[in-house]
Amino acid sequence: MADQPASTNSNRSNRSSWPFLGVFLSAMLPVVAAIVVVYQLESFDPAPMPLHELSPPQPAANLLRNQRMLQGAEFLGVGKLKGPEDIAYDRREEIIYTGCEDGWIKRVWLKSKDSASANNDTLVEVEDWVNTRGRPLGIVLGPNNEVIVADSYKMHPLNIMWRKPALTLWREGPTVDF
């Protein structure tokens, strides 16, 4: 009789392991089936990737480049203007104002042909007019013929009166945070 309880204990342990084994096999069977289906021995040819549909179209401007655009142009201030950013033209005074990357606002005007030929000089005069101690990116003439400069380092527009530029350089408007 002593042997009977031991045999019933071993039967109970065998019976209790069957549900766990059944759950394990039923969970592994779909995984193995998926692996067999995905990784079959036959070759798999994917569809080609439609790059022409994913990339933006090439601009037509590259095809329509005008090679003769600058043929009749005169270059003013070559070697005297370091990185000009923007220009403003004063029709009344016939002066071009330009802001350069070194911080100078320069005035450019044409000399008379007689004075230029007598001095064997160029027809263009470039004057260092005002140094903003920044980088003037935009220049425009105001309603009272003053030069208004947008400076990138100081983050505010500068208003420069054309008669006395060194004395009337001031800040106008609030600073702009980026």
NUFITOR-664765 format. One line per field, with one value per residue: x, y, z of N, C-alpha, C in turn; residue number from 1; residue in three letters. Coordinates in steps of 0.2 Angstrom, whole numbers, padded with zeros to 4 digits, m for minus. Each point is the difference from the previous one (the first is absolute). Example, Ala and Ser with C-alpha at 12.3 -4.5 7.8 and 13.67 -1.06 7.14 Angstrom:
BEGIN
n_east: (0066/m0002) .
n_north: (m0028/0005) .
n_up: (0039/m0004) .
ca_east: (m0004/0004) .
ca_north: (0006/0006) .
ca_up: (0000/0001) .
c_east: (0004/m0004) .
c_north: (0006/0005) .
c_up: (0000/0003) .
k: (1/2) .
r: (ALA/SER) .
This chain:
BEGIN
n_east: (0004/0006/0000/m0006/0001/0006/m0004/m0004/0005/0003/m0006/m0001/0006/m0001/m0006/0004/0005/m0005/m0004/0005/0001/m0006/0000/0005/m0003/m0005/0004/0004/m0005/m0004/0004/0000/m0007/0000/0004/m0003/m0006/0003/0004/m0003/0000/m0006/0002/0001/m0004/0002/m0005/0002/0004/m0006/0006/m0002/m0004/0006/0004/0002/m0004/0004/0002/m0005/0001/0002/m0006/m0003/0006/0000/0004/m0004/m0002/0007/m0002/m0006/0001/0000/0006/m0003/0006/0002/0000/m0004/m0005/0001/m0002/m0002/m0004/m0001/m0004/0001/m0004/0003/m0006/m0002/0004/m0003/m0002/0004/m0004/0005/m0002/0006/0003/0004/m0006/0003/m0003/0000/0003/m0003/0005/m0003/0007/0002/m0002/0000/m0002/m0003/m0001/m0001/m0003/m0002/m0006/m0003/m0006/0002/m0003/0004/m0004/0004/m0006/m0003/0004/m0005/0006/m0003/m0005/0000/m0006/m0004/m0001/m0003/m0003/0000/m0006/0004/0001/m0002/0006/m0005/0003/m0001/0002/0003/0005/m0002/m0003/0001/m0005/0005/m0001/0002/0000/m0002/m0002/m0002/0003/0005/m0004/m0003/0005/m0006/m0002/m0004/m0005/m0005/0004/0003/m0004/0005) .
n_north: (m0006/m0001/m0005/0000/0004/m0004/m0005/0001/0001/m0006/m0003/0003/m0001/m0006/m0001/0003/m0004/m0004/0003/0000/m0006/m0001/0005/m0003/m0006/0002/0002/m0005/m0004/0005/0001/m0007/0000/0006/m0003/m0006/0003/0003/m0004/0000/m0006/0002/0002/0006/0003/0005/0004/0002/0004/0003/0001/m0001/m0005/m0002/0001/0006/0003/m0001/0006/0003/0004/m0006/m0002/0005/m0002/0006/m0002/0003/m0002/m0002/m0001/0004/m0004/0005/m0002/0003/0003/m0003/m0004/0005/m0004/m0001/m0005/0004/0002/0007/0003/0006/0002/0006/0001/0003/m0004/m0005/m0002/m0005/m0002/m0003/m0005/0000/m0006/0005/0002/0001/0006/m0002/0006/m0001/0003/0002/0000/0006/m0001/0007/0000/m0006/0002/0005/m0004/m0003/0001/m0004/m0002/m0004/0003/m0004/0002/m0001/m0001/m0005/m0001/m0005/m0002/m0002/m0002/0005/m0003/0005/0004/0005/0004/0004/0002/0001/m0005/m0003/m0002/m0005/m0003/m0006/0000/m0005/0003/0006/m0003/0005/0004/0002/0006/0001/0006/0002/0005/m0003/m0004/0003/0005/m0002/m0004/m0003/m0003/m0003/0000/m0004/m0003/m0005/m0004/m0004) .
n_up: (0000/0002/m0005/0002/0005/0000/m0002/0005/0004/m0003/0001/0006/0001/m0003/0004/0006/m0003/m0001/0004/0004/m0001/0001/0005/0002/m0002/0003/0004/0000/0000/0002/0004/0001/m0001/0004/0003/0000/0001/0005/0003/m0006/m0003/m0002/m0005/0003/m0004/0004/0001/m0006/0003/0000/m0002/m0006/0004/0003/m0005/0002/m0005/m0005/0003/m0003/0005/0002/m0003/0003/0001/0002/m0005/m0003/0006/0002/m0006/0001/0005/0003/0002/0005/0001/m0005/0005/0000/m0002/0007/m0004/m0005/0005/0000/m0005/0001/m0005/0001/m0003/0006/0004/m0003/0005/0000/0005/0003/0003/0003/0000/m0001/m0002/m0006/0000/m0006/m0002/m0006/m0004/m0005/m0002/m0001/m0007/0000/0007/m0002/m0006/0003/0005/m0006/0002/0005/m0003/0004/0005/0004/0005/0005/0000/0003/0006/m0001/0000/m0005/m0002/m0004/0001/0003/m0006/0003/m0005/0005/0003/0004/m0005/0006/0001/m0001/0005/m0002/0006/m0002/0002/m0002/m0005/m0003/m0003/m0004/0002/m0006/0003/m0006/0003/0006/m0003/0001/0000/m0006/0003/0000/0005/m0004/0005/0002/0004/m0005/0004/m0002) .
ca_east: (m0004/0004/0002/m0006/0000/0006/m0002/m0005/0004/0003/m0005/m0002/0005/0000/m0006/0000/0004/m0003/m0003/0005/0003/m0005/0000/0007/0000/m0005/0003/0005/m0002/m0001/0007/0004/m0004/0002/0007/0000/m0003/0004/0007/m0001/0007/0000/0003/m0005/0002/m0004/m0002/0005/m0002/m0001/0004/m0003/m0006/0002/0004/m0003/0002/0006/m0002/0002/0005/0006/0000/0000/0005/0002/0007/0002/m0003/0004/0005/0001/0000/0006/0001/0002/0003/0003/0006/m0001/m0006/0001/m0006/m0006/m0006/m0006/0001/m0005/0002/m0002/m0001/0002/0007/0003/0005/m0002/0002/0000/0002/0004/0000/0005/m0004/0000/m0005/0005/m0004/0003/m0003/0004/0003/m0001/0005/0005/0004/0003/0005/0006/0003/0001/m0003/m0007/m0006/m0004/0003/m0003/0001/m0002/m0004/m0001/0001/m0005/0002/m0004/0000/m0006/m0003/m0005/0001/m0005/0000/m0006/m0004/0004/0006/0005/0001/m0002/0004/m0002/0006/m0001/0003/m0003/m0007/m0004/0001/0003/m0002/0006/m0001/0005/0004/0005/m0001/0004/m0003/m0008/m0001/m0004/m0004/m0007/m0004/0003/0004/m0004/0003/m0001) .
ca_north: (0006/0006/0002/0003/0007/0003/0000/0006/0006/0001/0001/0007/0005/m0001/0003/0007/0003/m0001/0007/0005/m0003/0001/0007/0002/m0003/0004/0007/m0001/m0002/0006/0003/m0004/0001/0006/0000/m0004/0004/0006/m0002/m0006/m0001/0003/0007/0005/0006/0006/0005/0006/0006/0005/0006/0006/0003/0003/0006/0005/0001/0005/0006/0001/0005/m0003/m0001/0006/0004/0005/0000/0007/0005/0006/0002/0007/0004/0003/m0002/0006/m0001/m0007/0000/0005/m0002/m0007/m0003/0004/m0003/0003/0007/0005/0005/0006/0002/0007/0001/m0005/m0004/m0006/m0002/m0007/m0002/m0006/m0005/0003/0005/0006/0002/0004/0004/m0001/0005/0001/0006/0002/m0003/0005/m0001/m0006/m0001/0005/m0003/m0007/m0003/m0003/0005/m0001/0002/m0003/0003/m0003/0005/m0001/m0007/m0001/m0005/m0006/m0003/0003/m0004/0003/0007/0003/0008/0002/0006/0006/m0002/m0002/m0007/m0005/m0006/m0005/m0003/m0007/m0002/0004/m0002/0006/0004/0007/0005/0005/0006/0000/0006/0000/m0007/m0003/0003/m0002/m0008/m0002/m0006/0001/m0006/m0005/m0005/m0005/m0006/m0005) .
ca_up: (0000/0001/m0007/m0003/0000/m0004/m0007/m0001/0000/m0006/m0005/0000/m0003/m0007/m0003/0000/m0005/m0006/m0002/m0002/m0006/m0005/m0001/m0003/m0007/m0004/m0001/m0005/m0007/m0005/m0001/m0005/m0006/m0003/m0002/m0006/m0005/m0002/m0002/m0004/m0004/m0007/m0001/0001/m0004/0002/m0006/0000/0004/m0005/0002/m0003/0003/0006/0000/m0003/m0007/m0001/m0002/m0007/0000/m0002/m0007/m0003/0003/m0005/0000/m0003/0004/0002/m0005/m0001/0007/0003/0007/0003/0007/0001/0004/0005/0004/0002/0002/0000/0001/m0003/m0002/m0001/m0005/0001/m0006/0000/0001/m0004/0005/0002/0007/0001/0007/m0001/0005/0005/0005/m0003/m0005/m0005/m0005/m0006/m0005/m0006/m0001/m0007/m0004/0000/0005/0000/m0005/0002/0005/m0002/0005/m0002/0000/0006/0006/0006/0006/0006/0003/0007/0003/0005/0004/m0001/m0007/m0003/m0005/m0005/0000/m0004/0001/0004/m0003/0000/m0003/0004/m0001/0006/m0001/0004/0002/0003/0006/0006/0000/m0001/m0005/0001/m0004/m0002/m0004/m0006/0001/0005/0001/0006/0006/0001/0000/0006/0000/m0001/0001/0005/m0003/m0002/0002/m0004) .
c_east: (0004/0002/m0005/0001/0005/m0002/m0005/0003/0003/m0005/m0002/0005/0000/m0006/0000/0005/m0003/m0003/0006/0004/m0005/m0001/0007/0000/m0005/0002/0006/m0002/m0001/0007/0004/m0003/0002/0007/0001/m0003/0004/0006/m0001/0007/m0001/0002/m0006/0002/m0004/m0002/0005/m0003/m0001/0003/m0003/m0006/0002/0004/m0004/0002/0006/m0003/0002/0005/0007/0001/0000/0005/0002/0007/0002/m0003/0004/0005/0001/0000/0007/0000/0003/0003/0004/0007/m0001/m0006/0001/m0007/m0006/m0007/m0006/0002/m0007/0002/m0003/0000/0002/0007/0004/0006/m0003/0003/0000/0003/0005/0001/0005/m0003/0000/m0006/0004/m0005/0004/m0004/0005/0003/m0002/0006/0006/0005/0003/0005/0006/0005/0002/m0003/m0006/m0005/m0004/0004/m0004/0002/m0002/m0004/m0002/0001/m0005/0003/m0004/0000/m0007/m0002/m0005/0001/m0006/0000/m0007/m0004/0004/0007/0006/0001/m0001/0004/m0002/0007/m0001/0003/m0003/m0008/m0004/0002/0004/m0002/0006/m0002/0005/0005/0006/0000/0004/m0003/m0007/m0001/m0004/m0004/m0007/m0004/0003/0004/m0005/0004/m0002/0000) .
c_north: (0006/0002/0003/0007/0003/m0001/0005/0007/0001/0001/0007/0004/m0001/0004/0008/0003/0000/0007/0005/m0002/0002/0007/0002/m0002/0004/0007/0000/m0002/0006/0003/m0004/0000/0006/0001/m0004/0004/0006/m0002/m0007/0000/0003/0007/0005/0006/0005/0004/0006/0006/0006/0007/0006/0003/0003/0006/0006/0001/0005/0006/0002/0006/m0002/0000/0007/0006/0005/0002/0008/0006/0006/0002/0007/0004/0003/m0002/0006/m0002/m0006/0001/0005/m0002/m0007/m0003/0004/m0004/0002/0007/0004/0006/0006/0004/0008/0002/m0004/m0004/m0007/m0001/m0008/m0002/m0006/m0004/0002/0005/0007/0001/0005/0003/m0001/0005/0000/0007/0003/m0003/0004/m0001/m0006/m0001/0005/m0003/m0007/m0004/m0004/0005/m0001/0002/m0003/0003/m0004/0005/m0001/m0007/m0002/m0005/m0006/m0003/0003/m0005/0003/0007/0003/0007/0001/0005/0007/0000/m0002/m0008/m0004/m0006/m0005/m0004/m0007/m0001/0004/m0001/0006/0004/0006/0005/0005/0005/0001/0007/m0001/m0008/m0002/0003/m0002/m0007/m0001/m0006/0002/m0006/m0005/m0006/m0006/m0007/m0006/m0007) .
c_up: (0000/m0007/m0004/0000/m0004/m0008/m0002/m0001/m0007/m0006/0000/m0003/m0007/m0003/0000/m0005/m0007/m0002/m0002/m0007/m0006/m0002/m0004/m0007/m0004/m0001/m0005/m0007/m0005/m0001/m0005/m0006/m0004/m0002/m0007/m0006/m0003/m0003/m0004/m0004/m0007/0000/0001/m0004/0002/m0006/0000/0004/m0005/0003/m0004/0003/0007/0000/m0004/m0007/0000/m0003/m0008/m0001/m0002/m0008/m0004/0002/m0006/0000/m0001/0005/0002/m0006/m0001/0007/0002/0007/0004/0007/0000/0004/0006/0004/0002/0002/0000/0001/m0003/m0002/0000/m0004/0001/m0007/m0001/0000/m0005/0004/0001/0007/0000/0006/m0002/0006/0005/0005/m0003/m0004/m0005/m0005/m0006/m0005/m0006/m0001/m0007/m0004/m0001/0005/0001/m0005/0001/0005/m0001/0006/m0003/0000/0007/0006/0006/0006/0006/0004/0007/0001/0005/0005/0001/m0007/m0003/m0006/m0005/0001/m0005/0002/0003/m0004/0000/m0002/0005/m0001/0006/m0001/0005/0002/0003/0007/0006/0000/0001/m0006/0002/m0005/0000/m0004/m0005/0001/0005/0002/0007/0007/0001/m0001/0006/m0001/0000/0001/0005/m0003/m0001/0002/m0005/0003) .
k: (1/2/3/4/5/6/7/8/9/10/11/12/13/14/15/16/17/18/19/20/21/22/23/24/25/26/27/28/29/30/31/32/33/34/35/36/37/38/39/40/41/42/43/44/45/46/47/48/49/50/51/52/53/54/55/56/57/58/59/60/61/62/63/64/65/66/67/68/69/70/71/72/73/74/75/76/77/78/79/80/81/82/83/84/85/86/87/88/89/90/91/92/93/94/95/96/97/98/99/100/101/102/103/104/105/106/107/108/109/110/111/112/113/114/115/116/117/118/119/120/121/122/123/124/125/126/127/128/129/130/131/132/133/134/135/136/137/138/139/140/141/142/143/144/145/146/147/148/149/150/151/152/153/154/155/156/157/158/159/160/161/162/163/164/165/166/167/168/169/170/171/172/173/174/175/176/177/178) .
r: (MET/ALA/ASP/GLN/PRO/ALA/SER/THR/ASN/SER/ASN/ARG/SER/ASN/ARG/SER/SER/TRP/PRO/PHE/LEU/GLY/VAL/PHE/LEU/SER/ALA/MET/LEU/PRO/VAL/VAL/ALA/ALA/ILE/VAL/VAL/VAL/TYR/GLN/LEU/GLU/SER/PHE/ASP/PRO/ALA/PRO/MET/PRO/LEU/HIS/GLU/LEU/SER/PRO/PRO/GLN/PRO/ALA/ALA/ASN/LEU/LEU/ARG/ASN/GLN/ARG/MET/LEU/GLN/GLY/ALA/GLU/PHE/LEU/GLY/VAL/GLY/LYS/LEU/LYS/GLY/PRO/GLU/ASP/ILE/ALA/TYR/ASP/ARG/ARG/GLU/GLU/ILE/ILE/TYR/THR/GLY/CYS/GLU/ASP/GLY/TRP/ILE/LYS/ARG/VAL/TRP/LEU/LYS/SER/LYS/ASP/SER/ALA/SER/ALA/ASN/ASN/ASP/THR/LEU/VAL/GLU/VAL/GLU/ASP/TRP/VAL/ASN/THR/ARG/GLY/ARG/PRO/LEU/GLY/ILE/VAL/LEU/GLY/PRO/ASN/ASN/GLU/VAL/ILE/VAL/ALA/ASP/SER/TYR/LYS/MET/HIS/PRO/LEU/ASN/ILE/MET/TRP/ARG/LYS/PRO/ALA/LEU/THR/LEU/TRP/ARG/GLU/GLY/PRO/THR/VAL/ASP/PHE) .
